[in-house]
């Protein structure tokens, strides 16, 4: 099954992702070897100033440079442009880098890791009634959702999509984050899984291991939907059928510890 990644920091010289073009190309080679056929570059946009014409043109130029370098290197991965927008009360989508693959519909947004902004429900509501769909990046790593997982259902029920990081499902951000990621999966509150790649080691541009994990625990149709079908429709700006979300069970996901240990070949009790 081909894979599609809708969250990556593979553009060099912009944020805390790739530090240079050599690393960027190696990240893309890793992606190609991992079965990833399409990626969206989502550099951090932390303020309105970074969306002004000169800065937006600068990051777009870096994107075009990456595409040219990848083609010259013979890397057969389709590369699209987007952004990871920092949530702010005055957030606007009035530049071509704001929505993923310039489709005018889906945009990737992140909250501060330590909280859920008080203005976020109204902000998201305004976008949803305007036909725009916010995709919340790594909610499983946000302290607000970790402290009160029930809030996740409220956001999805009102039209937001959740994008979980592949490494979270695999335990690379700790057991607490992994537990919430699995609870979100069990409650049908995950719509995309992405790499959130920053480098070649701790946060690589890879998805295959997480795909295998989801396939084994929730079935191939679910894995195909989260790693290929939904991302493909997001890039195309098409409407996605996400199914019925459920309230999160505050008990740990059923037998999740044994599921994880079994997947990694560990003994269970």
Residue, then its C-alpha position, 0 to 999 in steps of 0.5 A: x500500500x502506498x503511503x502519503x504524509x501530510x505533515x513534514x518539516x523537510x524544507x531546509x533553512x526555515x524552522x526546526x526541521x531540516x538544517x540543510x539541503x543534504x539532510x532534506x534529500x536524505x529525508x526524502x530518500x528515507x520516505x521513498x524507501x519507506x513507501x511514501x509516494x506523496x508528502x506535504x511540506x508544512x513549515x511552521x508559520x508562527x505569526x501573521x508576520x510570517x504570512x506577509x508577502x515577503x516571508x511567504x514568498x521566501x518559504x515558497x521559494x525554498x519549497x521550489x528549490x526542494x522540488x528541483x533538487x529532489x527531481x535532479x537527485x532522481x527522488x520519485x516522491x511528489x512534493x506539495x506545499x502547505x504550512x503548520x499554522x500556529x493558532x491565533x485569534x486573528x488566524x487567516x487563510x488568505x495566502x496560498x501557503x495557508x491550505x494544504x496543496x493550495x486546495x483552499x479547504x484543509x489547513x493544518x493548525x497547531x495549539x501550544x503544547x501546554x494548553x488548548x487556547x480559549x479562543x479555539x472553539x470559536x475560531x474553528x467554528x468560524x472556519x467550519x461554517x465558511x467551508x474550511x476544515x481545520x486539521x489539528x496537528x498532534x492533539x495527543x501531545x497537547x497537555x489540554x487533551x491529555x488532562x481532559x481527553x473528553x475535549x477531543x470528542x467535542x472538537x471532532x464532533x464540531x467538524x475538526x479533523x485530528x492528525x496523530x503523529x506516527x511516532x506517538x502510536x509507536x511510543x516514541x513520545x512516552x507511554x502517556x502520549x501513546x495511551x491517548x493516541x490509542x484512545x483516540x484511535x479506539x474512539x474513531x477520533x483520528x483522521x490522518x496519521x503523519x510523520x511530523x518529520x524533523x530529521x533523520x533519527x528521532x523524527x524521521x520521514x517514515x510511516x511504514x512501521x506505524x501503518x503496520x501497527x495500525x493494520x495489526x490492531x485496527x485492521x487494514x481498511x482503517x490503516x489504508x484510510x488513515x495513511x492513504x485514502x484520507x490524505x489523498x482526499x485532503x490533498x485534492x480538497x475533497x470531502x472525506x467521510x469520517x464515520x461517527x466519533x465516539x466519546x473517549x473511554x477514560x479507562x486505558x484503551x482496552x489491553x493497549x499495553x499488551x497490544x503494544x508489547x505483542x507488536x514489538x515482540x515483548x512478553x505480556x503478563 
